[in-house]
Amino acid sequence: MLLVVLEHHDGELAEAAREALTFGRVLASKLGSEIHAALIGSDSDDLVVEAGSFGAEVIHVATHDDLTGYGPDAHGSAVTRMIDELDPVAVLACGSDRGNEVMAQAAARLDAPFVANCVDITPGSPWECTRVQWGGSLLEDVTLTADLPLVTCGFHTVAAEPAEGGGSNPEVEEFDLELDPADLVTLVRDRVVLAAGVTLPTAPVVVGGGRGVGSAEGFESLEELAALLGGRVGCSRAVTNLGWRPHTDQVGQTGTRIAPEIYIASGISGAIQHWVGAMASKHILAINTDREANMVTKADWAVIADLHEVIPAIITEIHSRHPDL
Amino acid sequence: MSLRILCCVKRVPAPGAKINITDDGLDVDATHLGFTTSPHEECAVEGAVQLVEEHGGEVTVLTLGSGEAEEQLRYAASVGAARGVLVPIEDVDWDPQRTATALAAAITDLESGDEAPFDLILFGNESADAGGFQVGVRVARSLGRPIVNGIKGIEVGDASVTASRPVDGGSEVYVLPRPAVLGVKEGLNLPRYPTMRGRLASKKLEIRVINADASPGGQSRVRLHRPPEVASNTVILGEGPEAATAVVDVLEELGVI
């Protein structure tokens, strides 16, 4: 069987876990094997049911009194122990920060190769994997020679889709998890809540600004539009480097990867390193004075104009149609 | 307190540039490219220098790469690193297992004899180019030290290091005993530019060369290629603020208003 490691936060299945199961269903069918899931650190029925709807046939639940939160060593150790006992043909997670970290931990423990951020996998001897480099601007074909292939699928490589027919009512197997004191050294000690409400990675609308915004103050109209649409402001790396916005607003390879319903990219030329953080957006509207800008040519819609004229006009139009907003 | 901090950095083509591939598909065509330190690692060096400025100590920079990676060691020296170490390789990128084995061996070498272990080793969360997401974890594991990735905040205590990592809506805090290893991300700080004095000092940096061979791991490159171009079917909604009506139509259609 293929073992899929599930990521979860605050009692909810992470989007990364849904993507891993969606990608995993295709991989499992290529392998001709069952799809099992590893649920580490929670035994929530809701998680089990949802994982089942995404195609997990058996869920191995591993809890431990000392496992009070996430920890890379604890989770890596749990995956390694599950491998020892359950003998999967391969292990898959989604290449989110956490997914890649846990798989790297497992791989280091097993001294086994681990191929991160695959977009396509052909099992065989050896396995052939296509993976992303440069955050997605290049692809690399690699062979993976291993007794037990360990892989992640690139985050937002596939859109999460429940299994056909609503999946199954999965079987739950309790896994008797043992942990060493060393596994607990890297447990999360504390959580700091910074922002209530919508955050950049999950915002349904992102209003992005680039160098074309011109100044830190220039972002005020972007803020206003984002607030009207229940979204968040994002920015390019150039803007962060100029000190106009904090790095937490940066969209791109070395910033946040966004996946909103619509990304309104204003004054952003669309350098490849920004694009790879924005390309999972379902729709893109570019506002730019340069109709040849990368962002314009890759967008679904574009307005060729000065953003400082268009954005206030959009705000006015929204107010006139929706006086209650 | 006096801290010995090691930063592991990688020389990569400057991000943002259009990257071409060599005819054999095995490597990036470097003919027209500028090179730089991978962005997460530039922040690692800055973070290390700031910690040493606050607590005292010394920053060492280690890289595995071609002889040209010496440039990245000198750059680190120009912003405050005191020592530079090169593990030379001749091939294109080594796979992650092989890289990690060689780096762990080099670090063991650096810590042998009278030298105490580094209090802190910093890696970039992942390299900007290959993005294997594992070298730091493998090195930490083989040295028997704890590691947490994705770090954007570091504070050093008497015998520990407190590190924070952003998660959706907040951050997670980790407290690790030293010696420890962290994988850091851009946003940890805004790296400084070298001063003229720094640049001059960096020219005199003596670079220690450690030859650390290792066997290839199980991941092997076949070729690099470009993802298919996104079809360009951009609908131009208008030129100038008059387009606002069409924009709001689109937003309503998508149901985001």
Chai-1 contact restraints between the chains, C-beta under 6 A:
chainA,res_idxA,chainB,res_idxB,connection_type,confidence,min_distance_angstrom,max_distance_angstrom,comment,restraint_id
A,P72,B,V148,contact,1.0,0.0,6.0,A-B,restraint_1
A,D97,B,G150,contact,1.0,0.0,6.0,A-B,restraint_2
A,N100,B,F133,contact,1.0,0.0,6.0,A-B,restraint_3
A,E101,B,N149,contact,1.0,0.0,6.0,A-B,restraint_4
A,A104,B,F133,contact,1.0,0.0,6.0,A-B,restraint_5
A,A104,B,Q134,contact,1.0,0.0,6.0,A-B,restraint_6
A,A104,B,V137,contact,1.0,0.0,6.0,A-B,restraint_7
A,Q105,B,V137,contact,1.0,0.0,6.0,A-B,restraint_8
A,A108,B,V137,contact,1.0,0.0,6.0,A-B,restraint_9
A,A108,B,R138,contact,1.0,0.0,6.0,A-B,restraint_10
A,A108,B,R141,contact,1.0,0.0,6.0,A-B,restraint_11
A,P113,B,Q97,contact,1.0,0.0,6.0,A-B,restraint_12
A,P113,B,G217,contact,1.0,0.0,6.0,A-B,restraint_13
A,P113,B,G218,contact,1.0,0.0,6.0,A-B,restraint_14
A,P113,B,Q219,contact,1.0,0.0,6.0,A-B,restraint_15
A,F114,B,Q134,contact,1.0,0.0,6.0,A-B,restraint_16
A,V115,B,Q219,contact,1.0,0.0,6.0,A-B,restraint_17
A,A116,B,G132,contact,1.0,0.0,6.0,A-B,restraint_18
A,A116,B,F133,contact,1.0,0.0,6.0,A-B,restraint_19
A,Q133,B,A130,contact,1.0,0.0,6.0,A-B,restraint_20
A,Q133,B,G131,contact,1.0,0.0,6.0,A-B,restraint_21
A,L138,B,L224,contact,1.0,0.0,6.0,A-B,restraint_22
A,L139,B,H225,contact,1.0,0.0,6.0,A-B,restraint_23
A,L139,B,P227,contact,1.0,0.0,6.0,A-B,restraint_24
A,E140,B,L224,contact,1.0,0.0,6.0,A-B,restraint_25
A,D141,B,V222,contact,1.0,0.0,6.0,A-B,restraint_26
A,D141,B,R223,contact,1.0,0.0,6.0,A-B,restraint_27
A,V142,B,Q219,contact,1.0,0.0,6.0,A-B,restraint_28
A,V142,B,R221,contact,1.0,0.0,6.0,A-B,restraint_29
A,T143,B,S220,contact,1.0,0.0,6.0,A-B,restraint_30
A,L144,B,Q219,contact,1.0,0.0,6.0,A-B,restraint_31
A,T145,B,G218,contact,1.0,0.0,6.0,A-B,restraint_32
A,A146,B,G218,contact,1.0,0.0,6.0,A-B,restraint_33
A,V185,B,P146,contact,1.0,0.0,6.0,A-B,restraint_34
A,T186,B,P146,contact,1.0,0.0,6.0,A-B,restraint_35
A,T186,B,V148,contact,1.0,0.0,6.0,A-B,restraint_36
A,V188,B,E172,contact,1.0,0.0,6.0,A-B,restraint_37
A,R189,B,V173,contact,1.0,0.0,6.0,A-B,restraint_38
A,R189,B,V175,contact,1.0,0.0,6.0,A-B,restraint_39
A,D190,B,V173,contact,1.0,0.0,6.0,A-B,restraint_40
A,R191,B,G170,contact,1.0,0.0,6.0,A-B,restraint_41
A,R191,B,E172,contact,1.0,0.0,6.0,A-B,restraint_42
A,V192,B,G170,contact,1.0,0.0,6.0,A-B,restraint_43
A,V192,B,S171,contact,1.0,0.0,6.0,A-B,restraint_44
A,V193,B,G170,contact,1.0,0.0,6.0,A-B,restraint_45
A,L194,B,G170,contact,1.0,0.0,6.0,A-B,restraint_46
A,A195,B,G169,contact,1.0,0.0,6.0,A-B,restraint_47
A,T199,B,D168,contact,1.0,0.0,6.0,A-B,restraint_48
A,T199,B,G169,contact,1.0,0.0,6.0,A-B,restraint_49
A,P201,B,D168,contact,1.0,0.0,6.0,A-B,restraint_50
A,P204,B,V256,contact,1.0,0.0,6.0,A-B,restraint_51
A,V205,B,V256,contact,1.0,0.0,6.0,A-B,restraint_52
A,L229,B,V256,contact,1.0,0.0,6.0,A-B,restraint_53
A,H247,B,G187,contact,1.0,0.0,6.0,A-B,restraint_54
A,T254,B,P39,contact,1.0,0.0,6.0,A-B,restraint_55
A,T254,B,E186,contact,1.0,0.0,6.0,A-B,restraint_56
A,E261,B,L254,contact,1.0,0.0,6.0,A-B,restraint_57
A,E261,B,V256,contact,1.0,0.0,6.0,A-B,restraint_58
A,I262,B,L254,contact,1.0,0.0,6.0,A-B,restraint_59
A,I262,B,V256,contact,1.0,0.0,6.0,A-B,restraint_60
A,A271,B,G16,contact,1.0,0.0,6.0,A-B,restraint_61
A,Q273,B,P15,contact,1.0,0.0,6.0,A-B,restraint_62
A,Q273,B,G16,contact,1.0,0.0,6.0,A-B,restraint_63
A,T297,B,S232,contact,1.0,0.0,6.0,A-B,restraint_64
A,K298,B,V230,contact,1.0,0.0,6.0,A-B,restraint_65
A,A299,B,T234,contact,1.0,0.0,6.0,A-B,restraint_66
A,W301,B,V235,contact,1.0,0.0,6.0,A-B,restraint_67
A,W301,B,L237,contact,1.0,0.0,6.0,A-B,restraint_68
A,W301,B,V250,contact,1.0,0.0,6.0,A-B,restraint_69
A,A302,B,T234,contact,1.0,0.0,6.0,A-B,restraint_70
A,A302,B,I236,contact,1.0,0.0,6.0,A-B,restraint_71
A,V303,B,L237,contact,1.0,0.0,6.0,A-B,restraint_72
A,V303,B,G238,contact,1.0,0.0,6.0,A-B,restraint_73
A,V303,B,A243,contact,1.0,0.0,6.0,A-B,restraint_74
A,I304,B,E239,contact,1.0,0.0,6.0,A-B,restraint_75
A,A305,B,E239,contact,1.0,0.0,6.0,A-B,restraint_76
A,A305,B,G240,contact,1.0,0.0,6.0,A-B,restraint_77
A,E309,B,P241,contact,1.0,0.0,6.0,A-B,restraint_78
A,V310,B,P241,contact,1.0,0.0,6.0,A-B,restraint_79
A,A313,B,P241,contact,1.0,0.0,6.0,A-B,restraint_80
A,A313,B,A244,contact,1.0,0.0,6.0,A-B,restraint_81
A,I314,B,A244,contact,1.0,0.0,6.0,A-B,restraint_82
A,I314,B,V247,contact,1.0,0.0,6.0,A-B,restraint_83
A,E317,B,A244,contact,1.0,0.0,6.0,A-B,restraint_84
A,E317,B,T245,contact,1.0,0.0,6.0,A-B,restraint_85
A,E317,B,V248,contact,1.0,0.0,6.0,A-B,restraint_86
A,I318,B,V248,contact,1.0,0.0,6.0,A-B,restraint_87
